[in-house]
Amino acid sequence: MGGLDLTFLNWELIRNFVLKGFWFSVQLTIIATLGGIVFGTVLALMRLSGKKVLMLPATIYVNGMRSIPLVMVILWFFLLVPVIIGRPVGAEYSAIITFVAFEAAYFSEIMRAGIQSIPRGQVYAGQALGMTYGQNMRLVVLPQAFRNMLPVLLTQTIILFQDTSLVYAIGAYDLLKGFSTAGKIYGRPEEAYLLAAVVYFVVCYSLSYLVKRLQARIAIIR
């Protein structure tokens, strides 16, 4: 540790290199979370529909995505899609599309578990009131399921933020890329990676603490 020099860190470095990457990592996390929840909910409803024509493709998609490392999916999309469509997609767009598609499989399982956690009696009560399947899900099941799943959804979002560092493999300018670029320019790569690890730790630990507090509050409400 005696050879480390952290004095190279200054506001100019943060403004010119780190903030741009941090902003993209945050954007990617938010978009992938929202997109993953939307498509994950659709996949979960397909798997719970009881209709084989819907269950089979959703099951294959979810299990397939969950069996492949995320970095492989990122590289496949970034390298193969331009060959298929005949033009480059771009690192940032590739990262966004890949993360939404990949995270949908994980959010699907969370949504499915949350929906199944709602007592069947409430579903039957909705049916007795004349609600359709869609109305029952929208007005009775999903609002309660979202409240039950909220801590798990936020925890998955924290993991997603950590995984944004994988877009470094295709050259997207994320938080890790920002620190890496600054380290190369200033000749301090070890210090740059150390500071990147500290930033990831502080952000993820802070969010984990907030999720823990939220989980305790939800438990009290129950």
N, C-alpha and C positions, 0 to 999 in steps of 0.2 A: 504493500500500500504506500510505501514511502516514495515510489516513483510516480505516483499519480499527481496530476496537477489540475484541479478543478477551477482554477482562476480564469480559464479561458471562457467560462460561461458568463455571458452578459446579455443585456436586453437586445442588442443588435442581432446576436446569434439567435435568440429566441424568436424575435420578430421575423427575421429573414428565412429561417429554416424550420423551426419547431412548430410555430403556430399554424402554418399552412398544412403540415402533416397531421397535427392534432385535430384540426378542423375537418379534414377529410375522414379521419378515423371516427370522429363523432358522427358525421353525416352518414357514413357507411353503416355504423351501428344502428342509428335511428331508422334508416330506410330498410335495412335488413330485418330489424325487429318488427316494424309495422307490416312490411310485406310478408314476413314469415308467419306472423299471427293470422293475417288475412287468408293466405293460401293454406296455412296449417289448419285453420278452422274448417275450410272446405274439405281438406283431406280427411280430417277427423270425422266430419259428418258423413262423408262417403263411406268410411270404414264402419261407421255405426248404423248405416242405412238398412242393413240386412239384405241388400240387393247385390247379388254376385257381380253384376255388370259394373257396379260402382266400387264394391269392396276390393275386387281383384287388382285393378290398376293402381288404386290408392295404396294397397298393401305392398305391391311390387315397388312402387316409387319410394315409399317411406323406408322400407327395409333395405332397398338398394342404396339409397343415399346415406343411410346410417352405417352402411358397411364399407364405405369408401372414405379415405382421409380427405379432409377439406382441401389441402394443398394440391392433391391430385385432381380434384374437380376444377379448381382454379386454373391449373396448368392445361388440362384438357380443353376447357372452354377457350382459353386465351390462344392456344396453339391450333386447335382443330376447326373452330368455327370460322375463322378467316379463310381457311382452305375451302370450306364448304360454300360460303356465301361469296367468296371472291374478293373480299376487302377486309382490312383490319377493323377490329371492334374498338380497340383502345383499352389500356390497362384499367382505367377507372370504371368504365362501363362494364367491362368484363368482371371486375370485382363486385360491383353492385348486383348484376344479374346472377352471378354465381352464389353470392351470399344469400340472396333472397330464396333462390331455388334450394339451396342446401339447408338453410335454417328452417324452411317450411316443414321439412321432415321431422326435425326435432320439436318444433312448436306443435306439430300435429299430435305427437304422442302426449305432450303436456295437456293439450286441449282435450284429447280423448279421455285421459285419466280424470280431468276436471269434470267433464260432462258425466262420466260414469259415477262420479262421487255424489251426484245429486240423487236423493232418495227417489225411487220409482213412484212412490205415492204422490209426489208433486206432479210428475208427468201424467199419471192417471187422473189427477184432479183437473189438470188443464184439459185433458181429453173429455172429461165429464162436462166441462163448461162449454164444449163445442169448439175448442180451438183446433186448428189444423196443426200438422207436424211443424210447419214453419213458424207459426205463431207460438206454439209451445216452446220451441227452441229459443226464439227471439225474446219472448216476454217472461218466460219462467226459468228455463234451464240455463241459458248462456249468461244472464246477469249474475246468477249465484255462482256459476262455474268460474267466471272471471275473477270474482272476489276470492274464491278458494285458491285459484291458480296464481294470483298476482305475485306472491313471493317467489314462486318457482319461475315464472315468466321473467321477473327481474333478475333472478340469478342466472338464467340462461342468457340474458342480455349482457351481463357482466362477462360471462365466458365468451360471448360474441365479440365484445370489445377487445378482449385479449387476442382472439383469433384474427382480428383485422391486421395484425402484424404479418400474417402469412401473405398478404398481397405484395409484400416486398419481393416475393419470388418472381412476379411479373413486371416489376418496375413501377408500380403505382406509388404515388408520393403520400405515404401515410406517416404516422408519428415516428415509427422506427426508421423509415427512410430519411426523415428530416434530421434526426439525430445522427444517423450514419453519414449523411452528406456533410453536416457540420463538422463531424469528427475527422473526415478526410481532408476537408479544406483547412482546418486549423491544426492538422497533424496530431490529433488527440483521439484516435478511434476507441481506445480502451475506456477513457473517461466518458466519451459520448454514449457508448453502450451501457455503461454503469448508470449514467443519468437517465437514460431511457428506461432501464429497469426500475429505477426509483419512481419515475413518473407513473409507469404502469401500476406499480405496487400501491402508490398513494391513491390513485383514482379508483382502482378496484377494491382496495380495503375500505375506502370511504363509502363507496356504493354498497358494499357488503354489510357495513354497519347500519346503513339506512334501511336495507332490506330486513335485517334482523329486528330493527325497531318496528318496522311496518308489520312484520309477521307477529310480533308480540301484541300489537294493537288489534290486528284482525282476530287473534285468538281471544282477546278480551271481549270483542264484539260478539263472537260466537257464544 
